[in-house]
């Protein structure tokens, strides 16, 4: 099935639920490691705690391939469920994520591309799911508070974490690349 066919099916499914796709927010990093090493870092069950600086725990319900399901337990206390809807071994995967299963708030696409023998490009794109008919004022406020710069800074920390873990084998630390207003542990004032 082509990417266009997959997108058309997703759009139709979302429309039936009263949702539509927003504009994706994307971050890209080049990692000085082979595509196999980077894939190994991002595709292992329960792997998020190794490279995700806001992830406290990563319980796995089913793994691997399409139908995989796990949770992201953030240091802030939020818990999101990830349901994998595409899995191309060694190359990429897509998942839907949200705080209240079966309700999902976004599609997340992870892509790898081999640039050279030991240089891999990783891109992560988050595409928000938006309510059809939402007023422009509410849409703008929602996108600003939950997506936009909030997700861009989040993705920046995650791609840096994958880079650090894939090149050193050392787990990243909580907030290693800075804290986040939604996903970091609340600090006493």
N, C-alpha and C positions, 0 to 999 in steps of 0.2 A: 504494500500500500504506500502511495506517495505521501510526502509531507502535506501537500495540498489536500489530498483526500482525508488525511487524519485531522487536519484543521477544520475542514468542512463538517466532519462528523462531530467534532468537539463543539463547534459553533451551534450546530443543530441541537445537541444535547443540552447545552447551556440555555439556549432560547426556550426550550421546553420547561426549564426550571426558572424562567424569568430573569436570566442573566445574559450578559454579553462580555466580550473581551475588551479590556482596556489596552493602553499602550504599554509594551514591555519596557522594563528597566533592566539594563544589561551591564555586566562588568566582565572584562577580559584580562587575563594575565598570561604571560609566557613563563613557563616553568622549565628550569634546566634539569630535565629528567625525561626518560623515554615515555612514550605514550602508554606502554605497559605498566610502568611504575606509577604513573598518575592514575590510570584506571584502577590499579590495585588499591591505591589510597582511597578513591572515592566510591568503590563498589563493594567493599567488604562489609558484611553485616555488623551493625553496631559501631560503625567507623566514625560517626560524627564527633565523638568526644576526642578523637585524635587531632582533628584539624579545625574544628568549629569553636571559635573563642567565646561564644555565648551559650554553648550546649553543655549542660550539667550531666545529662544522661540521654541515652539513645536506645530505649527498649525496642526489640525487634519482635514482630508478630509473625511475619512470613518473609522468607528470603530465599533466593534472588529471583530476578526476572520480572516480567509483567505480572502484576498481582501482588508484588512485594508490598509490605506494610510495616511501618515503624513509627515511632514517636520521637519528637524533639522536645526534651524537657529543658527549658531555658532557665538560666540562673535567676531570672525575674519571677519565676513561678508559672509562667505561661506554658501550656502544653499544646503542641500542634501535632496532628497526625499527617503522615505522608503516605499517599497511595500511588504506587508506580503504574503508569499507564502505557509506557513505552520503555523498552530495554533492548538496546543493540549492543551486544557483548563487545567490550573493548573500545567502544566509540562514544556512546551517549545514552542518556535516559531522560524521560520526562516524568514528572509526578504532579499530583495535585496535593495541595496542602491547606489546612485550615484548623481552627481551634475547636470546632464543634462537629465532628463526623456525624452524619455523612455530608454536612455542609462544608464546602471548600471555598477558600477566598482567593486562590491563585493557582496558576500553572507555573511550574518551575522546570526549565530546560537546561540540562547540563550537557555541554558539547566539548569533545576533545578533537584536536587536529594536530597531526605531526608536522612540525615546521622543519625540523632537521632530525638527525638520528637521536640526539639527546636534548631536544627542545620541543616542548609540547605547549600548544595554546589551549587554555581552558576558558570557556565562556559559560557564564550562568545568567540566564534571563528569567525574570519574574514578570508574568503577565497577570495583572489583576482581573478578577471576575467582578463585574459591576451589575447592579440591579438595573434592568431595563426600565426606563421611565423616571429614573431618579432626577430630581431637579438639578440644574447646572450648579447651583450654589452648594447643594449637598454633595454632588459628585466631586467638585473641586476641593471641598473641605475634607472629604473622605480620602481622596487621593493624596492630599497634602499631609494628613495626619498618619496614614498607614503605609503609603507607598512613596513615590517621589524620592526626595533626598533621604528620607528615613530608610528606605530599602536600598538606595544607592550606597549609603555608608555601611549598612549591614553587609551587602554583597562584597564591598571592598575588603572588609575584614575577613570574610569567608574565603575569598580567592587568595588573599595573603596567607591565610591559615593552611590552605591546600598546598600552596607553594612551599611554605616552611616545612610542613610535614613530609611532603613528597621528596624534598631535597635533603632533609637531615634525618628523617625517621624519628624525630623527637616530637612528642605531643605538644601542641600549643597550650598556652595557659589561659585562664579566664581573662577576658578583656585584653589580650596581648597586644592588640592593635588599637586600643581605645575602647571606652565603654559605649553602650548604646542605650538610648532612653527607653526603649520597649523591652529589650531582651537581657540587659545586664541586671545583676542583683542591685536592689536599692541600697544605697550607702547612707549610713547615719550622717546627719548634718552636724 
